[in-house]
Amino acid sequence: MRIVFAALLLAAACGGESGPDLVRDDIPDAPTDGVRLVSPTFTVGAGKEVFMCMRLPFEVKDDLYVNSSEAYQVTGGHHSMLFYSDKSPDGGDAPHECDDGDMGDIRFIGVGTADGVGITLPDGIAMKIPKGSKIYTQSHYLNATDEEVLAQDVVDLHTIALNDVSQIAGAFTEVDLGLSLPPQQVTTRVMDCTAPMAMTVPWMIPHMHELGMQFKIELVKGDTAQTLYDTAWSETLRDHFPFVTFDQQLQLQPTDHIRTTCTWNNNTDVERLFPNEMCATFMPFYPSPDGALLACDEHGNHFRP
């Protein structure tokens, strides 16, 4: 079940494109300050929701330092999450449906949604991709049409030189893996996790799907709770995720708690489970000792995906 989250990056020798021809013809030119990664094509069946994992055809010849990224997908795209590894996953490198073997001991690079949405880190902060790493994407699509779709992800990475890097970043996700939403009911669930280490957090991304009603994030220091985000959810936020920004970047200690409260209205006749519905709070952080993707579940248990 841990394959989904998040549920979203180089001092490259040169910029440009990588991979096969583009399926879409309306994507902007490749970045001049980084590299374009283009996935192999794959098919999403009519009415199907899939999480596809695959290697992107790009050779990392030098250490790369990614400060920002954005993604493009065809119709039905929900997100493209990039990560790297020094080994091939159990499912292999070709496009295939993700499983737990694909997401073990990975390092996060970036995440974006269908139409050029992505993430940007503060100046001097970067996700490091070591020389020789293999870059993969977890691609989520929901094809609501009655015809199969030829899918493809395009991800642009904007890089900075090593001399401009002040800190290496990692990523932390609070995610409810065991959520269960009974049919025709309103359900509220709460996650409460400590910070995994002392860290600086520049922003957060709350995430639910179409049944979401309300999303709340609180920072708890001792007996004091500070509301960081408390907003009614809408279906459009599923594919155009909101950013929670701060006047000053958050300074968290391992004794601090991040509390996420999600409320849904399951107005359907079937139970909804993770990952068809979600409650997750994602955040980059720095400094990170190894650029790891860290996570915490609904029981407050910390783990590495």
DAWOSUL-V199364 format. One record per pair of residues at least 4 apart in sequence whose ideal C-beta (glycine too) atoms are under 6 Angstrom apart, sorted by sequence separation. I is the first residue (numbers start at 0). GAP is how many residues later the second one is. D is the distance in Angstrom with one decimal. If there is no record, write none. Layout:
BEGIN
<<I,GAP,D> <I,GAP,D>>
END
This chain:
BEGIN
<<43,4,5.6> <72,4,2.5> <97,4,4.7> <112,4,4.2> <120,4,4.1> <128,4,5.3> <159,4,4.5> <207,4,3.2> <232,4,5.9> <235,4,5.7> <245,4,5.9> <251,4,4.7> <271,4,5.4> <296,4,5.1> <87,5,5.8> <90,5,4.5> <111,5,5.3> <219,5,4.8> <236,5,5.7> <271,5,4.5> <29,6,3.8> <43,6,5.6> <111,6,3.9> <142,6,5.0> <180,6,5.0> <265,6,5.4> <295,6,5.0> <207,7,5.9> <217,7,4.9> <218,7,4.7> <294,8,5.6> <70,9,4.3> <109,9,5.9> <205,9,4.6> <217,9,5.5> <218,9,5.6> <41,10,5.7> <140,10,5.5> <178,10,5.8> <294,10,5.6> <89,11,3.0> <90,11,5.3> <216,11,4.5> <88,12,5.6> <216,12,4.3> <292,12,5.7> <16,13,4.7> <88,13,4.2> <175,13,5.9> <15,14,5.9> <39,14,5.9> <138,14,5.0> <215,14,4.5> <38,15,5.9> <175,15,5.7> <228,15,4.6> <14,16,5.8> <136,16,5.6> <227,16,5.8> <14,17,5.0> <38,17,5.7> <173,17,5.2> <261,17,3.6> <19,18,5.9> <108,18,5.3> <213,18,5.8> <214,18,5.2> <14,19,5.6> <16,19,4.3> <17,19,5.4> <18,19,3.0> <36,19,4.5> <173,19,5.1> <14,20,5.8> <212,20,5.7> <36,21,5.4> <84,21,5.6> <211,21,3.5> <259,21,4.7> <11,23,5.2> <82,23,4.2> <83,23,5.2> <9,24,5.9> <82,24,6.0> <171,24,6.0> <82,25,5.5> <83,25,5.9> <207,25,5.4> <209,25,4.3> <82,26,5.8> <81,27,3.9> <81,28,4.9> <209,28,5.8> <208,29,5.1> <80,30,4.6> <78,32,5.9> <79,32,5.7> <78,34,5.3> <125,34,5.8> <206,34,6.0> <220,35,5.3> <204,36,5.0> <76,37,3.8> <219,37,3.9> <18,38,4.7> <54,38,3.8> <17,39,5.9> <125,39,5.1> <219,39,5.7> <17,40,4.3> <97,40,5.7> <127,40,5.0> <202,40,5.2> <203,40,4.2> <53,41,4.2> <68,41,3.4> <70,41,2.7> <72,41,4.2> <217,41,4.4> <69,42,4.9> <123,42,3.7> <124,42,5.3> <126,42,5.5> <202,42,5.0> <51,43,5.2> <216,43,5.5> <71,44,6.0> <124,44,5.2> <26,45,4.9> <52,45,4.1> <83,45,5.3> <215,45,4.2> <69,46,5.0> <50,47,4.5> <70,47,5.9> <85,47,5.9> <201,47,4.9> <214,47,5.8> <69,48,3.1> <120,48,5.9> <52,49,4.3> <68,49,4.7> <83,49,4.1> <84,49,5.6> <199,49,5.2> <200,49,4.2> <213,49,4.2> <212,50,4.6> <22,51,5.8> <83,51,5.1> <199,51,5.9> <212,51,5.9> <11,52,5.9> <67,52,4.0> <211,52,5.6> <212,52,5.1> <41,53,3.9> <82,53,5.7> <198,53,5.3> <210,53,4.5> <9,54,3.0> <10,54,5.5> <66,54,5.3> <207,54,6.0> <9,55,5.4> <39,55,5.5> <81,55,5.4> <197,55,5.5> <210,55,5.4> <9,56,5.2> <8,57,2.5> <79,57,5.2> <80,57,4.5> <194,57,4.0> <196,57,6.0> <66,59,5.1> <79,59,5.2> <194,59,5.6> <8,60,4.8> <65,60,5.7> <193,60,5.9> <64,61,3.8> <65,61,4.7> <78,61,5.0> <194,61,5.0> <77,62,4.1> <64,63,5.8> <107,63,4.1> <193,63,5.6> <76,64,5.7> <77,64,5.8> <216,64,5.7> <63,65,4.1> <75,65,4.8> <191,65,5.6> <192,65,5.6> <75,66,5.5> <210,66,5.5> <62,67,5.6> <75,67,4.5> <191,67,4.7> <62,68,5.2> <208,68,4.9> <59,69,5.7> <61,69,5.4> <190,69,4.6> <208,69,5.6> <207,70,5.8> <7,71,5.7> <59,71,5.8> <189,71,4.9> <206,71,5.8> <207,71,6.0> <7,73,4.7> <59,73,5.0> <75,73,5.6> <79,73,4.2> <81,73,5.8> <188,73,5.7> <206,73,4.5> <79,75,5.8> <187,75,4.5> <205,75,5.7> <57,77,5.7> <73,77,5.3> <186,77,5.3> <203,77,5.7> <204,77,4.5> <54,79,5.8> <55,79,4.8> <185,79,5.1> <203,79,4.5> <72,80,5.5> <121,80,5.2> <54,81,5.3> <55,81,5.9> <184,81,5.8> <71,82,4.3> <200,82,4.9> <180,83,5.3> <182,83,5.7> <70,84,4.8> <173,84,5.9> <200,84,5.2> <52,85,5.4> <180,85,4.2> <182,85,5.8> <69,86,5.4> <173,86,5.4> <182,86,5.1> <198,86,3.9> <199,86,5.5> <51,87,4.6> <182,87,5.7> <68,88,5.0> <182,88,5.9> <50,89,5.3> <181,89,5.9> <67,90,4.5> <49,91,5.5> <65,91,4.9> <66,91,5.7> <180,91,4.2> <48,93,4.6> <65,93,5.6> <66,93,4.9> <179,93,5.8> <64,94,5.8> <2,95,4.6> <47,95,5.4> <63,95,5.9> <64,95,5.3> <178,95,5.0> <180,96,5.8> <2,97,5.8> <43,97,4.7> <176,97,5.6> <38,98,5.8> <195,98,4.9> <43,99,4.4> <2,100,4.8> <8,100,3.9> <45,100,5.0> <64,100,5.2> <8,101,4.0> <45,101,5.5> <45,102,5.5> <7,103,0.8> <44,103,5.2> <175,103,4.2> <192,103,3.6> <42,105,5.4> <43,105,4.7> <174,105,4.3> <195,106,5.7> <43,107,5.1> <172,107,5.9> <173,107,4.5> <190,107,5.0> <192,107,5.4> <191,108,5.9> <40,109,5.7> <41,109,5.5> <172,109,4.9> <40,111,4.9> <171,111,5.4> <38,113,5.5> <170,113,5.3> <171,113,5.6> <38,114,4.3> <168,115,5.0> <169,115,5.8> <37,116,5.3> <168,117,4.3> <8,118,4.5> <36,118,4.7> <169,118,3.0> <166,119,4.2> <168,119,5.6> <35,120,5.3> <166,120,4.7> <167,120,5.6> <174,120,6.0> <176,120,5.1> <177,120,5.6> <169,121,5.1> <34,122,5.4> <169,122,5.1> <170,122,5.0> <171,122,4.7> <172,122,4.7> <173,122,5.2> <175,122,4.4> <33,123,4.6> <167,123,5.6> <33,124,4.3> <30,125,4.9> <32,125,5.2> <33,125,4.3> <112,126,5.3> <22,127,5.9> <26,127,5.8> <30,127,5.6> <22,129,4.4> <9,147,5.9> <11,147,5.3> <8,148,4.8> <10,148,5.9> <9,149,3.0> <10,150,4.6> <10,151,5.3> <77,161,5.8> <124,161,5.4> <127,163,5.3> <5,167,4.6> <4,168,5.1> <4,170,4.6> <0,176,5.0> <106,184,4.9> <107,185,4.3> <105,187,5.8> <102,202,4.9> <3,271,3.8> <6,271,5.9> <6,273,5.2> <5,274,5.7> <4,275,5.4> <5,276,5.4> <1,303,5.0>>
END
